[in-house]
Amino acid sequence: MAAEWAQTGVTVNSISPGYVETDMLGGAGNPYREDWTHRTPMKRFGETPELQGLTVLLASSLS
């Protein structure tokens, strides 16, 4: 997508953090939680505050 839109001056960025602790994830009742945690290199889910700075940067003209 970035290569396709670059010629028009549009910058395309993305964030792919893996599993992030949110209400949509289903909390402790999620039957896949243990498996997902095991497959994650840091052995934990991310938290939304960890993404805030990057999100603001990529949404700005500095990106």
mmCIF file as Biopython writes it, N, C-alpha, C and O atoms, coordinates in Angstrom:
data_model
#
loop_
_atom_site.group_PDB
_atom_site.id
_atom_site.type_symbol
_atom_site.label_atom_id
_atom_site.label_alt_id
_atom_site.label_comp_id
_atom_site.label_asym_id
_atom_site.label_entity_id
_atom_site.label_seq_id
_atom_site.pdbx_PDB_ins_code
_atom_site.Cartn_x
_atom_site.Cartn_y
_atom_site.Cartn_z
_atom_site.occupancy
_atom_site.B_iso_or_equiv
_atom_site.auth_seq_id
_atom_site.auth_asym_id
_atom_site.pdbx_PDB_model_num
ATOM 1   N N  . MET A ? 1  ? 0.817   -1.177  0.000  1.0 0.0 1  A 1 
ATOM 2   C CA . MET A ? 1  ? 0.000   0.000   0.000  1.0 0.0 1  A 1 
ATOM 3   C C  . MET A ? 1  ? 0.875   1.260   0.000  1.0 0.0 1  A 1 
ATOM 4   O O  . MET A ? 1  ? 0.569   2.231   -0.693 1.0 0.0 1  A 1 
ATOM 5   N N  . ALA A ? 2  ? 1.956   1.241   0.772  1.0 0.0 2  A 1 
ATOM 6   C CA . ALA A ? 2  ? 2.842   2.405   0.830  1.0 0.0 2  A 1 
ATOM 7   C C  . ALA A ? 2  ? 3.440   2.701   -0.538 1.0 0.0 2  A 1 
ATOM 8   O O  . ALA A ? 2  ? 3.504   3.861   -0.945 1.0 0.0 2  A 1 
ATOM 9   N N  . ALA A ? 3  ? 3.880   1.665   -1.253 1.0 0.0 3  A 1 
ATOM 10  C CA . ALA A ? 3  ? 4.463   1.860   -2.580 1.0 0.0 3  A 1 
ATOM 11  C C  . ALA A ? 3  ? 3.420   2.374   -3.567 1.0 0.0 3  A 1 
ATOM 12  O O  . ALA A ? 3  ? 3.725   3.209   -4.418 1.0 0.0 3  A 1 
ATOM 13  N N  . GLU A ? 4  ? 2.215   1.885   -3.456 1.0 0.0 4  A 1 
ATOM 14  C CA . GLU A ? 4  ? 1.136   2.294   -4.363 1.0 0.0 4  A 1 
ATOM 15  C C  . GLU A ? 4  ? 0.778   3.767   -4.190 1.0 0.0 4  A 1 
ATOM 16  O O  . GLU A ? 4  ? 0.544   4.465   -5.177 1.0 0.0 4  A 1 
ATOM 17  N N  . TRP A ? 5  ? 0.732   4.250   -2.940 1.0 0.0 5  A 1 
ATOM 18  C CA . TRP A ? 5  ? 0.301   5.617   -2.675 1.0 0.0 5  A 1 
ATOM 19  C C  . TRP A ? 5  ? 1.452   6.628   -2.638 1.0 0.0 5  A 1 
ATOM 20  O O  . TRP A ? 5  ? 1.201   7.832   -2.681 1.0 0.0 5  A 1 
ATOM 21  N N  . ALA A ? 6  ? 2.684   6.177   -2.562 1.0 0.0 6  A 1 
ATOM 22  C CA . ALA A ? 6  ? 3.829   7.092   -2.474 1.0 0.0 6  A 1 
ATOM 23  C C  . ALA A ? 6  ? 3.880   8.058   -3.652 1.0 0.0 6  A 1 
ATOM 24  O O  . ALA A ? 6  ? 4.235   9.224   -3.484 1.0 0.0 6  A 1 
ATOM 25  N N  . GLN A ? 7  ? 3.533   7.588   -4.820 1.0 0.0 7  A 1 
ATOM 26  C CA . GLN A ? 7  ? 3.596   8.441   -6.016 1.0 0.0 7  A 1 
ATOM 27  C C  . GLN A ? 7  ? 2.606   9.608   -5.960 1.0 0.0 7  A 1 
ATOM 28  O O  . GLN A ? 7  ? 2.749   10.575  -6.708 1.0 0.0 7  A 1 
ATOM 29  N N  . THR A ? 8  ? 1.613   9.527   -5.086 1.0 0.0 8  A 1 
ATOM 30  C CA . THR A ? 8  ? 0.649   10.620  -4.934 1.0 0.0 8  A 1 
ATOM 31  C C  . THR A ? 8  ? 0.962   11.497  -3.734 1.0 0.0 8  A 1 
ATOM 32  O O  . THR A ? 8  ? 0.226   12.441  -3.450 1.0 0.0 8  A 1 
ATOM 33  N N  . GLY A ? 9  ? 2.056   11.195  -3.017 1.0 0.0 9  A 1 
ATOM 34  C CA . GLY A ? 9  ? 2.454   11.984  -1.864 1.0 0.0 9  A 1 
ATOM 35  C C  . GLY A ? 9  ? 1.818   11.553  -0.555 1.0 0.0 9  A 1 
ATOM 36  O O  . GLY A ? 9  ? 1.952   12.235  0.461  1.0 0.0 9  A 1 
ATOM 37  N N  . VAL A ? 10 ? 1.133   10.431  -0.579 1.0 0.0 10 A 1 
ATOM 38  C CA . VAL A ? 10 ? 0.501   9.918   0.633  1.0 0.0 10 A 1 
ATOM 39  C C  . VAL A ? 10 ? 1.455   8.976   1.350  1.0 0.0 10 A 1 
ATOM 40  O O  . VAL A ? 10 ? 2.002   8.061   0.734  1.0 0.0 10 A 1 
ATOM 41  N N  . THR A ? 11 ? 1.658   9.188   2.633  1.0 0.0 11 A 1 
ATOM 42  C CA . THR A ? 11 ? 2.486   8.304   3.446  1.0 0.0 11 A 1 
ATOM 43  C C  . THR A ? 11 ? 1.585   7.274   4.122  1.0 0.0 11 A 1 
ATOM 44  O O  . THR A ? 11 ? 0.569   7.622   4.723  1.0 0.0 11 A 1 
ATOM 45  N N  . VAL A ? 12 ? 1.964   6.021   4.019  1.0 0.0 12 A 1 
ATOM 46  C CA . VAL A ? 12 ? 1.196   4.946   4.635  1.0 0.0 12 A 1 
ATOM 47  C C  . VAL A ? 12 ? 2.048   4.311   5.726  1.0 0.0 12 A 1 
ATOM 48  O O  . VAL A ? 12 ? 3.169   3.871   5.471  1.0 0.0 12 A 1 
ATOM 49  N N  . ASN A ? 13 ? 1.515   4.266   6.934  1.0 0.0 13 A 1 
ATOM 50  C CA . ASN A ? 13 ? 2.186   3.639   8.075  1.0 0.0 13 A 1 
ATOM 51  C C  . ASN A ? 13 ? 1.235   2.641   8.705  1.0 0.0 13 A 1 
ATOM 52  O O  . ASN A ? 13 ? 0.021   2.722   8.523  1.0 0.0 13 A 1 
ATOM 53  N N  . SER A ? 14 ? 1.791   1.710   9.440  1.0 0.0 14 A 1 
ATOM 54  C CA . SER A ? 14 ? 0.938   0.773   10.177 1.0 0.0 14 A 1 
ATOM 55  C C  . SER A ? 14 ? 1.612   0.377   11.480 1.0 0.0 14 A 1 
ATOM 56  O O  . SER A ? 14 ? 2.827   0.491   11.639 1.0 0.0 14 A 1 
ATOM 57  N N  . ILE A ? 15 ? 0.790   -0.091  12.403 1.0 0.0 15 A 1 
ATOM 58  C CA . ILE A ? 15 ? 1.267   -0.586  13.678 1.0 0.0 15 A 1 
ATOM 59  C C  . ILE A ? 15 ? 0.717   -2.000  13.823 1.0 0.0 15 A 1 
ATOM 60  O O  . ILE A ? 15 ? -0.489  -2.216  13.700 1.0 0.0 15 A 1 
ATOM 61  N N  . SER A ? 16 ? 1.590   -2.955  14.083 1.0 0.0 16 A 1 
ATOM 62  C CA . SER A ? 16 ? 1.178   -4.356  14.252 1.0 0.0 16 A 1 
ATOM 63  C C  . SER A ? 16 ? 1.736   -4.883  15.569 1.0 0.0 16 A 1 
ATOM 64  O O  . SER A ? 16 ? 2.733   -5.605  15.582 1.0 0.0 16 A 1 
ATOM 65  N N  . PRO A ? 17 ? 1.094   -4.523  16.669 1.0 0.0 17 A 1 
ATOM 66  C CA . PRO A ? 17 ? 1.665   -4.838  17.972 1.0 0.0 17 A 1 
ATOM 67  C C  . PRO A ? 17 ? 1.449   -6.265  18.474 1.0 0.0 17 A 1 
ATOM 68  O O  . PRO A ? 17 ? 2.035   -6.648  19.486 1.0 0.0 17 A 1 
ATOM 69  N N  . GLY A ? 18 ? 0.644   -7.039  17.810 1.0 0.0 18 A 1 
ATOM 70  C CA . GLY A ? 18 ? 0.315   -8.355  18.349 1.0 0.0 18 A 1 
ATOM 71  C C  . GLY A ? 18 ? -0.871  -8.249  19.285 1.0 0.0 18 A 1 
ATOM 72  O O  . GLY A ? 18 ? -1.757  -7.422  19.068 1.0 0.0 18 A 1 
ATOM 73  N N  . TYR A ? 19 ? -0.906  -9.065  20.313 1.0 0.0 19 A 1 
ATOM 74  C CA . TYR A ? 19 ? -2.043  -9.071  21.233 1.0 0.0 19 A 1 
ATOM 75  C C  . TYR A ? 19 ? -1.926  -7.922  22.226 1.0 0.0 19 A 1 
ATOM 76  O O  . TYR A ? 19 ? -0.898  -7.740  22.878 1.0 0.0 19 A 1 
ATOM 77  N N  . VAL A ? 20 ? -3.004  -7.154  22.324 1.0 0.0 20 A 1 
ATOM 78  C CA . VAL A ? 20 ? -3.041  -5.998  23.217 1.0 0.0 20 A 1 
ATOM 79  C C  . VAL A ? 20 ? -4.236  -6.155  24.143 1.0 0.0 20 A 1 
ATOM 80  O O  . VAL A ? 20 ? -5.332  -6.505  23.706 1.0 0.0 20 A 1 
ATOM 81  N N  . GLU A ? 21 ? -4.018  -5.895  25.415 1.0 0.0 21 A 1 
ATOM 82  C CA . GLU A ? 21 ? -5.062  -6.011  26.435 1.0 0.0 21 A 1 
ATOM 83  C C  . GLU A ? 21 ? -6.132  -4.950  26.211 1.0 0.0 21 A 1 
ATOM 84  O O  . GLU A ? 21 ? -5.898  -3.765  26.449 1.0 0.0 21 A 1 
ATOM 85  N N  . THR A ? 22 ? -7.297  -5.374  25.755 1.0 0.0 22 A 1 
ATOM 86  C CA . THR A ? 22 ? -8.429  -4.471  25.548 1.0 0.0 22 A 1 
ATOM 87  C C  . THR A ? 22 ? -9.710  -5.179  25.983 1.0 0.0 22 A 1 
ATOM 88  O O  . THR A ? 22 ? -9.706  -6.388  26.217 1.0 0.0 22 A 1 
ATOM 89  N N  . ASP A ? 23 ? -10.792 -4.437  26.090 1.0 0.0 23 A 1 
ATOM 90  C CA . ASP A ? 23 ? -12.086 -5.031  26.419 1.0 0.0 23 A 1 
ATOM 91  C C  . ASP A ? 23 ? -12.517 -6.033  25.355 1.0 0.0 23 A 1 
ATOM 92  O O  . ASP A ? 23 ? -13.169 -7.029  25.668 1.0 0.0 23 A 1 
ATOM 93  N N  . MET A ? 24 ? -12.160 -5.778  24.108 1.0 0.0 24 A 1 
ATOM 94  C CA . MET A ? 24 ? -12.551 -6.674  23.010 1.0 0.0 24 A 1 
ATOM 95  C C  . MET A ? 24 ? -11.891 -8.043  23.126 1.0 0.0 24 A 1 
ATOM 96  O O  . MET A ? 24 ? -12.405 -9.026  22.592 1.0 0.0 24 A 1 
ATOM 97  N N  . LEU A ? 25 ? -10.784 -8.113  23.802 1.0 0.0 25 A 1 
ATOM 98  C CA . LEU A ? 25 ? -10.059 -9.367  23.933 1.0 0.0 25 A 1 
ATOM 99  C C  . LEU A ? 25 ? -10.809 -10.385 24.779 1.0 0.0 25 A 1 
ATOM 100 O O  . LEU A ? 25 ? -10.564 -11.585 24.658 1.0 0.0 25 A 1 
ATOM 101 N N  . GLY A ? 26 ? -11.688 -9.942  25.604 1.0 0.0 26 A 1 
ATOM 102 C CA . GLY A ? 26 ? -12.504 -10.861 26.386 1.0 0.0 26 A 1 
ATOM 103 C C  . GLY A ? 26 ? -11.998 -11.130 27.785 1.0 0.0 26 A 1 
ATOM 104 O O  . GLY A ? 26 ? -12.557 -11.972 28.487 1.0 0.0 26 A 1 
ATOM 105 N N  . GLY A ? 27 ? -10.957 -10.440 28.209 1.0 0.0 27 A 1 
ATOM 106 C CA . GLY A ? 27 ? -10.453 -10.597 29.573 1.0 0.0 27 A 1 
ATOM 107 C C  . GLY A ? 27 ? -10.000 -12.010 29.893 1.0 0.0 27 A 1 
ATOM 108 O O  . GLY A ? 27 ? -9.651  -12.777 28.996 1.0 0.0 27 A 1 
ATOM 109 N N  . ALA A ? 28 ? -10.006 -12.341 31.139 1.0 0.0 28 A 1 
ATOM 110 C CA . ALA A ? 28 ? -9.501  -13.629 31.617 1.0 0.0 28 A 1 
ATOM 111 C C  . ALA A ? 28 ? -10.355 -14.798 31.150 1.0 0.0 28 A 1 
ATOM 112 O O  . ALA A ? 28 ? -9.912  -15.945 31.211 1.0 0.0 28 A 1 
ATOM 113 N N  . GLY A ? 29 ? -11.579 -14.527 30.683 1.0 0.0 29 A 1 
ATOM 114 C CA . GLY A ? 29 ? -12.452 -15.598 30.224 1.0 0.0 29 A 1 
ATOM 115 C C  . GLY A ? 29 ? -12.132 -16.109 28.833 1.0 0.0 29 A 1 
ATOM 116 O O  . GLY A ? 29 ? -12.762 -17.061 28.373 1.0 0.0 29 A 1 
ATOM 117 N N  . ASN A ? 30 ? -11.184 -15.512 28.160 1.0 0.0 30 A 1 
ATOM 118 C CA . ASN A ? 30 ? -10.843 -15.930 26.809 1.0 0.0 30 A 1 
ATOM 119 C C  . ASN A ? 30 ? -10.107 -17.268 26.847 1.0 0.0 30 A 1 
ATOM 120 O O  . ASN A ? 30 ? -9.044  -17.363 27.462 1.0 0.0 30 A 1 
ATOM 121 N N  . PRO A ? 31 ? -10.652 -18.306 26.200 1.0 0.0 31 A 1 
ATOM 122 C CA . PRO A ? 31 ? -10.039 -19.637 26.274 1.0 0.0 31 A 1 
ATOM 123 C C  . PRO A ? 31 ? -8.691  -19.741 25.548 1.0 0.0 31 A 1 
ATOM 124 O O  . PRO A ? 31 ? -7.947  -20.696 25.770 1.0 0.0 31 A 1 
ATOM 125 N N  . TYR A ? 32 ? -8.377  -18.786 24.701 1.0 0.0 32 A 1 
ATOM 126 C CA . TYR A ? 32 ? -7.124  -18.817 23.943 1.0 0.0 32 A 1 
ATOM 127 C C  . TYR A ? 32 ? -6.019  -18.008 24.603 1.0 0.0 32 A 1 
ATOM 128 O O  . TYR A ? 32 ? -4.884  -18.019 24.128 1.0 0.0 32 A 1 
ATOM 129 N N  . ARG A ? 33 ? -6.327  -17.311 25.681 1.0 0.0 33 A 1 
ATOM 130 C CA . ARG A ? 33 ? -5.389  -16.382 26.315 1.0 0.0 33 A 1 
ATOM 131 C C  . ARG A ? 33 ? -4.053  -17.036 26.670 1.0 0.0 33 A 1 
ATOM 132 O O  . ARG A ? 33 ? -3.002  -16.469 26.371 1.0 0.0 33 A 1 
ATOM 133 N N  . GLU A ? 34 ? -4.066  -18.189 27.288 1.0 0.0 34 A 1 
ATOM 134 C CA . GLU A ? 34 ? -2.827  -18.848 27.701 1.0 0.0 34 A 1 
ATOM 135 C C  . GLU A ? 34 ? -1.975  -19.203 26.483 1.0 0.0 34 A 1 
ATOM 136 O O  . GLU A ? 34 ? -0.760  -19.007 26.494 1.0 0.0 34 A 1 
ATOM 137 N N  . ASP A ? 35 ? -2.605  -19.718 25.448 1.0 0.0 35 A 1 
ATOM 138 C CA . ASP A ? 35 ? -1.881  -20.074 24.224 1.0 0.0 35 A 1 
ATOM 139 C C  . ASP A ? 35 ? -1.287  -18.835 23.573 1.0 0.0 35 A 1 
ATOM 140 O O  . ASP A ? 35 ? -0.131  -18.853 23.151 1.0 0.0 35 A 1 
ATOM 141 N N  . TRP A ? 36 ? -2.059  -17.762 23.486 1.0 0.0 36 A 1 
ATOM 142 C CA . TRP A ? 36 ? -1.557  -16.527 22.884 1.0 0.0 36 A 1 
ATOM 143 C C  . TRP A ? 36 ? -0.385  -15.973 23.678 1.0 0.0 36 A 1 
ATOM 144 O O  . TRP A ? 36 ? 0.603   -15.525 23.097 1.0 0.0 36 A 1 
ATOM 145 N N  . THR A ? 37 ? -0.488  -16.000 25.001 1.0 0.0 37 A 1 
ATOM 146 C CA . THR A ? 37 ? 0.596   -15.493 25.841 1.0 0.0 37 A 1 
ATOM 147 C C  . THR A ? 37 ? 1.863   -16.316 25.623 1.0 0.0 37 A 1 
ATOM 148 O O  . THR A ? 37 ? 2.961   -15.765 25.542 1.0 0.0 37 A 1 
ATOM 149 N N  . HIS A ? 38 ? 1.710   -17.604 25.530 1.0 0.0 38 A 1 
ATOM 150 C CA . HIS A ? 38 ? 2.850   -18.500 25.310 1.0 0.0 38 A 1 
ATOM 151 C C  . HIS A ? 38 ? 3.538   -18.198 23.976 1.0 0.0 38 A 1 
ATOM 152 O O  . HIS A ? 38 ? 4.760   -18.305 23.874 1.0 0.0 38 A 1 
ATOM 153 N N  . ARG A ? 39 ? 2.780   -17.832 22.977 1.0 0.0 39 A 1 
ATOM 154 C CA . ARG A ? 39 ? 3.330   -17.565 21.634 1.0 0.0 39 A 1 
ATOM 155 C C  . ARG A ? 39 ? 3.924   -16.164 21.486 1.0 0.0 39 A 1 
ATOM 156 O O  . ARG A ? 39 ? 4.555   -15.861 20.474 1.0 0.0 39 A 1 
ATOM 157 N N  . THR A ? 40 ? 3.730   -15.325 22.473 1.0 0.0 40 A 1 
ATOM 158 C CA . THR A ? 40 ? 4.208   -13.949 22.412 1.0 0.0 40 A 1 
ATOM 159 C C  . THR A ? 40 ? 5.636   -13.886 22.964 1.0 0.0 40 A 1 
ATOM 160 O O  . THR A ? 40 ? 5.883   -14.377 24.065 1.0 0.0 40 A 1 
ATOM 161 N N  . PRO A ? 41 ? 6.578   -13.296 22.226 1.0 0.0 41 A 1 
ATOM 162 C CA . PRO A ? 41 ? 7.970   -13.273 22.682 1.0 0.0 41 A 1 
ATOM 163 C C  . PRO A ? 41 ? 8.173   -12.716 24.096 1.0 0.0 41 A 1 
ATOM 164 O O  . PRO A ? 41 ? 9.027   -13.211 24.832 1.0 0.0 41 A 1 
ATOM 165 N N  . MET A ? 42 ? 7.414   -11.709 24.480 1.0 0.0 42 A 1 
ATOM 166 C CA . MET A ? 42 ? 7.580   -11.118 25.813 1.0 0.0 42 A 1 
ATOM 167 C C  . MET A ? 42 ? 6.734   -11.832 26.865 1.0 0.0 42 A 1 
ATOM 168 O O  . MET A ? 42 ? 6.755   -11.462 28.039 1.0 0.0 42 A 1 
ATOM 169 N N  . LYS A ? 43 ? 5.992   -12.855 26.442 1.0 0.0 43 A 1 
ATOM 170 C CA . LYS A ? 43 ? 5.158   -13.667 27.342 1.0 0.0 43 A 1 
ATOM 171 C C  . LYS A ? 43 ? 4.121   -12.831 28.094 1.0 0.0 43 A 1 
ATOM 172 O O  . LYS A ? 43 ? 3.768   -13.145 29.231 1.0 0.0 43 A 1 
ATOM 173 N N  . ARG A ? 44 ? 3.646   -11.783 27.463 1.0 0.0 44 A 1 
ATOM 174 C CA . ARG A ? 44 ? 2.592   -10.944 28.030 1.0 0.0 44 A 1 
ATOM 175 C C  . ARG A ? 44 ? 1.904   -10.212 26.890 1.0 0.0 44 A 1 
ATOM 176 O O  . ARG A ? 44 ? 2.439   -10.108 25.787 1.0 0.0 44 A 1 
ATOM 177 N N  . PHE A ? 45 ? 0.723   -9.712  27.170 1.0 0.0 45 A 1 
ATOM 178 C CA . PHE A ? 45 ? 0.009   -8.905  26.196 1.0 0.0 45 A 1 
ATOM 179 C C  . PHE A ? 45 ? 0.509   -7.469  26.290 1.0 0.0 45 A 1 
ATOM 180 O O  . PHE A ? 45 ? 0.967   -7.032  27.346 1.0 0.0 45 A 1 
ATOM 181 N N  . GLY A ? 46 ? 0.422   -6.752  25.203 1.0 0.0 46 A 1 
ATOM 182 C CA . GLY A ? 46 ? 0.741   -5.337  25.227 1.0 0.0 46 A 1 
ATOM 183 C C  . GLY A ? 46 ? -0.370  -4.568  25.920 1.0 0.0 46 A 1 
ATOM 184 O O  . GLY A ? 46 ? -1.456  -5.096  26.158 1.0 0.0 46 A 1 
ATOM 185 N N  . GLU A ? 47 ? -0.085  -3.331  26.235 1.0 0.0 47 A 1 
ATOM 186 C CA . GLU A ? 47 ? -1.074  -2.458  26.856 1.0 0.0 47 A 1 
ATOM 187 C C  . GLU A ? 47 ? -1.208  -1.204  26.005 1.0 0.0 47 A 1 
ATOM 188 O O  . GLU A ? 47 ? -0.225  -0.720  25.446 1.0 0.0 47 A 1 
ATOM 189 N N  . THR A ? 48 ? -2.421  -0.681  25.907 1.0 0.0 48 A 1 
ATOM 190 C CA . THR A ? 48 ? -2.667  0.445   25.005 1.0 0.0 48 A 1 
ATOM 191 C C  . THR A ? 48 ? -1.761  1.657   25.257 1.0 0.0 48 A 1 
ATOM 192 O O  . THR A ? 48 ? -1.375  2.309   24.287 1.0 0.0 48 A 1 
ATOM 193 N N  . PRO A ? 49 ? -1.401  1.997   26.501 1.0 0.0 49 A 1 
ATOM 194 C CA . PRO A ? 49 ? -0.499  3.146   26.679 1.0 0.0 49 A 1 
ATOM 195 C C  . PRO A ? 49 ? 0.853   2.958   25.978 1.0 0.0 49 A 1 
ATOM 196 O O  . PRO A ? 49 ? 1.510   3.938   25.626 1.0 0.0 49 A 1 
ATOM 197 N N  . GLU A ? 50 ? 1.261   1.721   25.777 1.0 0.0 50 A 1 
ATOM 198 C CA . GLU A ? 50 ? 2.536   1.463   25.104 1.0 0.0 50 A 1 
ATOM 199 C C  . GLU A ? 50 ? 2.492   1.852   23.630 1.0 0.0 50 A 1 
ATOM 200 O O  . GLU A ? 50 ? 3.540   2.022   23.006 1.0 0.0 50 A 1 
ATOM 201 N N  . LEU A ? 51 ? 1.315   1.990   23.076 1.0 0.0 51 A 1 
ATOM 202 C CA . LEU A ? 51 ? 1.169   2.311   21.656 1.0 0.0 51 A 1 
ATOM 203 C C  . LEU A ? 51 ? 0.906   3.788   21.404 1.0 0.0 51 A 1 
ATOM 204 O O  . LEU A ? 51 ? 0.970   4.235   20.259 1.0 0.0 51 A 1 
ATOM 205 N N  . GLN A ? 52 ? 0.616   4.540   22.426 1.0 0.0 52 A 1 
ATOM 206 C CA . GLN A ? 52 ? 0.185   5.925   22.253 1.0 0.0 52 A 1 
ATOM 207 C C  . GLN A ? 52 ? 1.222   6.808   21.567 1.0 0.0 52 A 1 
ATOM 208 O O  . GLN A ? 52 ? 0.892   7.528   20.625 1.0 0.0 52 A 1 
ATOM 209 N N  . GLY A ? 53 ? 2.451   6.762   22.019 1.0 0.0 53 A 1 
ATOM 210 C CA . GLY A ? 53 ? 3.479   7.618   21.430 1.0 0.0 53 A 1 
ATOM 211 C C  . GLY A ? 53 ? 3.705   7.319   19.958 1.0 0.0 53 A 1 
ATOM 212 O O  . GLY A ? 53 ? 3.789   8.232   19.136 1.0 0.0 53 A 1 
ATOM 213 N N  . LEU A ? 54 ? 3.804   6.045   19.630 1.0 0.0 54 A 1 
ATOM 214 C CA . LEU A ? 54 ? 4.005   5.648   18.240 1.0 0.0 54 A 1 
ATOM 215 C C  . LEU A ? 54 ? 2.821   6.049   17.373 1.0 0.0 54 A 1 
ATOM 216 O O  . LEU A ? 54 ? 2.998   6.505   16.243 1.0 0.0 54 A 1 
ATOM 217 N N  . THR A ? 55 ? 1.614   5.880   17.901 1.0 0.0 55 A 1 
ATOM 218 C CA . THR A ? 55 ? 0.416   6.244   17.152 1.0 0.0 55 A 1 
ATOM 219 C C  . THR A ? 55 ? 0.395   7.735   16.841 1.0 0.0 55 A 1 
ATOM 220 O O  . THR A ? 55 ? 0.097   8.134   15.715 1.0 0.0 55 A 1 
ATOM 221 N N  . VAL A ? 56 ? 0.708   8.548   17.827 1.0 0.0 56 A 1 
ATOM 222 C CA . VAL A ? 56 ? 0.740   9.999   17.619 1.0 0.0 56 A 1 
ATOM 223 C C  . VAL A ? 56 ? 1.814   10.366  16.606 1.0 0.0 56 A 1 
ATOM 224 O O  . VAL A ? 56 ? 1.574   11.187  15.721 1.0 0.0 56 A 1 
ATOM 225 N N  . LEU A ? 57 ? 2.989   9.771   16.723 1.0 0.0 57 A 1 
ATOM 226 C CA . LEU A ? 57 ? 4.062   10.054  15.779 1.0 0.0 57 A 1 
ATOM 227 C C  . LEU A ? 57 ? 3.657   9.711   14.346 1.0 0.0 57 A 1 
ATOM 228 O O  . LEU A ? 57 ? 3.840   10.520  13.436 1.0 0.0 57 A 1 
ATOM 229 N N  . LEU A ? 58 ? 3.107   8.515   14.146 1.0 0.0 58 A 1 
ATOM 230 C CA . LEU A ? 58 ? 2.753   8.094   12.792 1.0 0.0 58 A 1 
ATOM 231 C C  . LEU A ? 58 ? 1.580   8.868   12.212 1.0 0.0 58 A 1 
ATOM 232 O O  . LEU A ? 58 ? 1.428   8.933   10.992 1.0 0.0 58 A 1 
ATOM 233 N N  . ALA A ? 59 ? 0.755   9.454   13.061 1.0 0.0 59 A 1 
ATOM 234 C CA . ALA A ? 59 ? -0.363  10.272  12.587 1.0 0.0 59 A 1 
ATOM 235 C C  . ALA A ? 59 ? 0.055   11.716  12.318 1.0 0.0 59 A 1 
ATOM 236 O O  . ALA A ? 59 ? -0.728  12.504  11.787 1.0 0.0 59 A 1 
ATOM 237 N N  . SER A ? 60 ? 1.274   12.058  12.680 1.0 0.0 60 A 1 
ATOM 238 C CA . SER A ? 60 ? 1.745   13.434  12.530 1.0 0.0 60 A 1 
ATOM 239 C C  . SER A ? 60 ? 2.484   13.626  11.207 1.0 0.0 60 A 1 
ATOM 240 O O  . SER A ? 60 ? 2.773   12.669  10.488 1.0 0.0 60 A 1 
ATOM 241 N N  . SER A ? 61 ? 2.774   14.869  10.913 1.0 0.0 61 A 1 
ATOM 242 C CA . SER A ? 61 ? 3.532   15.188  9.695  1.0 0.0 61 A 1 
ATOM 243 C C  . SER A ? 61 ? 4.997   14.782  9.822  1.0 0.0 61 A 1 
ATOM 244 O O  . SER A ? 61 ? 5.718   14.791  8.825  1.0 0.0 61 A 1 
ATOM 245 N N  . LEU A ? 62 ? 5.455   14.427  11.019 1.0 0.0 62 A 1 
ATOM 246 C CA . LEU A ? 62 ? 6.839   13.983  11.220 1.0 0.0 62 A 1 
ATOM 247 C C  . LEU A ? 62 ? 7.094   12.606  10.613 1.0 0.0 62 A 1 
ATOM 248 O O  . LEU A ? 62 ? 8.243   12.225  10.393 1.0 0.0 62 A 1 
ATOM 249 N N  . SER A ? 63 ? 6.031   11.867  10.344 1.0 0.0 63 A 1 
ATOM 250 C CA . SER A ? 63 ? 6.237   10.534  9.776  1.0 0.0 63 A 1 
ATOM 251 C C  . SER A ? 63 ? 6.476   10.656  8.290  1.0 0.0 63 A 1 
ATOM 252 O O  . SER A ? 63 ? 6.673   9.648   7.611  1.0 0.0 63 A 1 
#
